[in-house]
Amino acid sequence: GYFSLQVPAGLTIYWFTSNTFTLLQSVTVKAYYKANPPKIELPDYWDALDQDPDSMSAEDRRKAAKAGLNTGPSFEQLMDEAKFHYVVERTPLRADSTAWERVQANGATVPKEMEQWVNSAKSVETPMPTPTPEEEPVKV
């Protein structure tokens, strides 16, 4: 075309020969495989892949996974599962710790500012106080 006349002659010759070679190679390969189709032996579990992966046996799923086929959960299923979580209520560790028992046995006093936090270990339902901006920071 017109563009090939605007570039050096060597580049035009290169484009022409490489495109001709690529076209001939493609036609030759297609003609060969049309005349000699390859014999493909499918694995035994191939028909099982049309089934739901949950209905496949564990061995079939293992073989399919080794072959690189996805038989596990989809991304959407993983995301649906991740949306749900369970909250297990537990007592704070400090309530049952031996270190806290030693502190109480030695008669140590709890600073006023921390009394509610320490007492919250006894009742988990008690909400923690929210500091307001007007409160002064505690100077130690």
DAFEN-V746207 format. One record per residue. BURIAL is b if it has 24 or more other ideal C-beta (glycine too) atoms within 12 Angstrom, else e. Layout:
BURIAL / BURIAL
This chain:
e / e / e / e / e / e / e / e / e / e / e / e / e / e / e / e / e / e / e / e / e / e / e / e / e / e / e / e / e / e / e / e / e / e / e / e / e / e / e / e / e / e / e / e / b / e / e / b / e / e / e / e / e / e / e / e / e / e / e / b / b / e / e / b / e / e / e / e / e / e / b / e / e / e / e / e / e / e / e / e / e / e / e / e / e / e / e / e / e / e / e / e / e / e / e / e / e / e / e / e / e / e / e / e / e / e / e / e / e / e / e / e / e / e / e / e / e / e / e / e / b / e / e / e / e / e / e / e / e / e / e / e / e / e / e / e / e / e / e / e
